[in-house]
Amino acid sequence: MKLSPSVSIEHTESGLEFINVVSSLCSAKIFLQGGQITEFTPRGKQPLLWVSSHEAYKEGVSMRGGIPICWPWFGTHNNEDWPAHGFTRTSLWQADEVNESDHEIIISLKLPMKLVNTTYWPHHSALKVEFVLSDKLQVRLTTTNLGNTSFSFSQALHAYFPTSDISNTHIDGLQGSQYIEFGKGPFTQNDVVNIARETDMIYTQAPSLQVINTPEGVIHVSRENSHSCVLWNPWIEKSKRLSHFADDEYQTMVCLEAANVLEDAVVLESKQSHTLVTTISWAN
């Protein structure tokens, strides 16, 4: 892969390789493990992504923060021995291409499908993620069916967003959606969402734009080719059980995830592609 002037390859102290971006537009870090962006900061603004202070960046362990890629299933598989949220979060992706212009940097990675355990995924397919970096961040996850028969999958771009105070943070733009939480529902979302307890809402029929109001400012989160999203905060008791997550960090983060889940799961026909897109930015 040919790099551009603003892009370099670096390693953490633990040895994980990441793509480092320092440009006049923004700064960012994209790990080859998981194909996962962990940092994105538009020039002159606050970071748009949150990472746990307990994250150790270990080989073979999913990272707590940024935007993990959940694919080709979201949540717990019917086979309880299979990894939650699929296998891509700990897979080693390949850097594919970097294109830099005056107004954006596009970095693409591919998952080497020949290394995927066919017990988990026997289908002939390709998976690519593109990061479009400017004053905003766009993530595009493309699945292509290279085989002769259709297959189905669910997925999510599990974005972690920062806030200085979860009790003074609310999410607008989900009104009118249906949601299921802890196996119950569907319920109708009538109001702006405030986080005051463990929250794990899976929304369907969701509008394409949500707004996270935080003490630091307003974050816009939009989706394409997706009618579902997930809102998550572990709150007090679950935080104590989570790996690489401080007991009090529920106060400083919220997840709002672009998804294709439940009835919004994808059935992909032979030789067709599907691209899940999320775009995030500070409002001003």
C-alpha positions in Angstrom: 0.0 0.0 0.0 1.4 3.4 -1.0 1.1 6.0 1.8 0.3 9.7 1.5 2.0 12.6 3.2 -0.3 12.7 6.1 -0.4 8.9 6.7 2.1 6.6 8.5 2.2 3.1 9.9 3.0 2.9 13.6 2.8 0.4 16.4 1.5 0.5 20.0 3.8 -0.5 22.9 2.0 -3.9 22.8 2.9 -4.4 19.2 -0.4 -3.7 17.4 0.0 -2.0 14.0 -2.1 1.0 13.2 -2.5 3.6 10.5 -1.8 7.1 11.9 -3.2 10.2 10.3 -2.0 13.7 11.1 -3.3 16.2 8.6 -4.6 19.8 8.3 -8.1 18.2 8.3 -8.0 15.9 11.2 -6.1 13.3 13.2 -7.0 9.6 13.4 -5.8 6.1 14.3 -7.0 3.0 12.4 -6.0 -0.4 13.7 -5.5 -3.3 11.3 -6.7 -5.6 14.1 -10.5 -5.4 13.8 -10.3 -2.9 10.9 -11.1 -0.5 13.7 -10.8 3.3 14.0 -10.1 4.3 17.6 -9.5 8.0 17.3 -10.9 10.8 15.1 -10.4 14.4 15.9 -11.3 17.2 13.4 -8.8 20.0 13.4 -9.5 22.5 16.1 -12.3 20.4 17.7 -12.8 17.8 20.4 -12.4 14.1 19.7 -15.5 12.4 18.2 -14.7 8.9 19.5 -14.3 7.5 23.0 -11.8 4.8 24.1 -11.7 3.2 27.6 -8.8 4.4 29.8 -8.3 0.6 30.5 -7.8 -0.4 26.9 -4.5 -2.3 26.6 -4.5 -3.0 22.8 -3.8 -6.7 23.1 -3.4 -9.1 20.2 -6.5 -11.2 19.7 -8.6 -9.1 22.1 -11.4 -6.8 20.9 -10.8 -3.1 21.7 -13.2 -1.2 23.9 -13.9 2.1 22.1 -13.8 3.8 18.7 -15.9 1.9 16.1 -15.7 -1.9 16.4 -17.0 -3.7 13.3 -19.7 -6.3 14.2 -20.0 -8.8 11.3 -21.5 -11.2 10.1 -23.8 -11.3 13.1 -24.7 -8.8 15.8 -25.0 -9.8 19.4 -24.9 -13.4 20.7 -25.0 -16.2 18.0 -27.4 -19.1 18.4 -24.3 -21.2 18.9 -23.2 -19.8 22.3 -19.6 -20.9 21.7 -19.2 -18.6 18.8 -17.8 -15.1 19.4 -20.2 -12.3 20.3 -20.7 -9.8 17.5 -19.0 -12.0 14.9 -15.3 -12.6 14.3 -14.1 -9.4 12.5 -13.4 -7.4 15.7 -10.3 -9.5 16.4 -9.4 -10.5 12.8 -6.3 -8.9 11.2 -7.3 -6.8 8.2 -5.1 -5.8 5.3 -4.4 -2.2 4.4 -5.5 -1.8 0.9 -5.4 1.8 -0.4 -4.8 5.4 0.7 -6.0 8.4 -1.4 -5.4 11.9 -0.1 -6.7 15.2 -1.5 -7.0 18.7 -0.2 -10.4 18.1 1.2 -10.4 14.4 2.4 -8.3 11.3 3.0 -9.8 7.9 2.1 -8.3 4.8 3.7 -9.6 1.3 2.8 -8.9 -2.0 4.4 -9.9 -5.6 3.3 -10.6 -8.7 5.4 -8.5 -11.6 4.1 -11.4 -14.1 3.6 -9.1 -17.0 3.0 -8.1 -16.8 6.7 -11.7 -16.8 8.0 -12.9 -20.0 9.7 -15.4 -21.5 7.4 -17.2 -23.0 10.3 -18.3 -19.5 11.1 -18.7 -18.3 7.6 -18.8 -20.8 4.7 -19.9 -18.2 2.0 -17.8 -17.0 -0.9 -17.7 -13.2 -0.2 -15.6 -10.1 0.2 -15.6 -7.5 3.0 -14.1 -4.0 2.8 -14.2 -1.0 5.1 -13.5 2.6 3.9 -12.8 5.5 6.2 -13.4 8.9 4.7 -11.7 11.6 6.9 -12.2 15.3 6.6 -13.9 17.6 9.2 -16.3 14.7 9.6 -15.8 10.9 9.6 -17.6 8.5 7.3 -17.3 4.8 7.6 -18.4 2.5 4.8 -18.6 -1.3 5.3 -19.2 -3.2 2.0 -20.1 -6.9 1.8 -20.1 -8.5 -1.6 -21.5 -11.9 -2.4 -19.1 -13.6 -4.8 -20.9 -16.9 -4.7 -23.8 -18.4 -6.7 -26.4 -18.5 -3.8 -27.7 -15.8 -1.5 -26.8 -15.5 2.1 -28.0 -13.4 5.1 -26.1 -11.5 7.7 -26.5 -8.8 10.4 -24.0 -6.2 11.3 -23.3 -3.0 13.2 -20.7 -0.2 13.4 -20.5 -0.1 17.1 -19.6 3.6 17.6 -18.6 4.9 21.1 -19.1 8.6 21.6 -17.7 10.8 24.4 -19.5 12.9 26.9 -18.3 14.5 30.1 -21.6 13.7 31.8 -24.0 11.0 30.8 -26.7 12.5 33.0 -26.5 15.7 31.0 -26.6 13.9 27.6 -29.6 13.1 25.5 -30.3 11.6 22.1 -32.8 13.2 19.7 -34.1 11.8 16.4 -35.4 8.4 17.5 -39.0 9.5 18.0 -41.4 7.3 16.1 -39.0 4.3 16.0 -39.8 0.9 17.4 -37.4 -0.7 19.9 -36.7 -3.9 21.7 -34.8 -4.0 25.0 -33.7 -7.0 27.0 -36.0 -9.2 24.9 -39.1 -7.1 25.5 -41.1 -5.1 23.1 -41.5 -3.7 20.5 -42.2 -0.4 22.1 -42.6 3.0 20.4 -40.0 5.7 21.2 -42.1 8.8 21.9 -39.6 11.2 23.4 -35.9 12.3 23.4 -33.9 9.6 25.1 -32.1 10.3 28.4 -29.7 7.7 29.9 -30.4 7.1 33.5 -30.1 3.2 33.7 -28.6 0.3 31.9 -29.7 0.9 28.3 -29.6 -1.6 25.4 -32.2 -0.5 22.9 -32.4 -2.0 19.4 -34.3 0.3 17.2 -36.0 -0.4 13.9 -37.8 1.9 11.5 -35.4 4.5 12.7 -34.9 7.9 10.9 -31.5 8.3 9.1 -30.2 11.0 11.4 -29.8 11.2 15.2 -28.4 13.9 17.4 -26.4 13.4 20.6 -26.5 16.4 22.8 -23.5 16.5 25.2 -22.1 19.2 27.4 -19.2 19.6 24.9 -21.5 20.1 21.9 -23.9 18.4 19.5 -22.8 15.3 17.6 -24.7 14.3 14.4 -24.9 10.6 13.6 -26.4 9.6 10.2 -26.8 6.3 8.5 -27.3 5.0 4.9 -28.6 1.6 3.8 -29.8 1.1 7.4 -33.2 1.3 9.1 -31.9 0.1 12.5 -29.6 1.3 15.1 -28.5 0.4 18.7 -28.3 2.7 21.7 -26.1 1.3 24.6 -24.8 2.3 28.0 -23.8 -0.4 30.5 -24.6 1.8 33.6 -23.4 1.0 37.1 -23.6 -2.8 37.7 -22.7 -4.0 34.2 -19.7 -1.7 34.1 -18.2 -3.6 37.0 -18.4 -6.8 34.9 -17.1 -5.5 31.6 -13.5 -6.2 30.5 -11.1 -3.3 30.0 -13.7 -0.8 31.2 -13.4 1.3 34.4 -16.2 1.1 36.9 -17.2 4.7 36.4 -16.6 5.1 32.7 -20.3 4.6 31.9 -20.6 8.3 32.9 -18.4 9.4 30.0 -19.6 7.4 27.0 -22.6 6.3 25.0 -22.9 4.0 22.0 -25.1 4.8 19.0 -24.5 2.2 16.3 -25.5 2.1 12.7 -26.9 -1.4 12.1 -28.7 -3.9 10.0 -30.4 -6.1 12.6 -33.7 -7.8 13.3 -36.0 -7.4 10.3 -33.4 -5.0 8.9 -30.8 -7.8 8.4 -29.5 -8.2 4.9 -30.2 -10.9 2.4 -27.6 -10.6 -0.3 -28.1 -12.2 -3.7 -25.4 -13.6 -5.8 -22.9 -11.0 -7.2 -24.6 -8.2 -5.3 -23.1 -5.8 -2.7 -24.4 -4.0 0.3 -22.7 -1.0 1.9 -23.6 0.1 5.5 -22.6 3.8 6.0 -22.4 6.0 9.1 -21.3 9.6 9.1 -20.4 11.5 12.3 -19.6 15.1 12.9 -19.7 17.9 15.4 -22.7 20.1 14.5 -20.6 23.3 14.5 
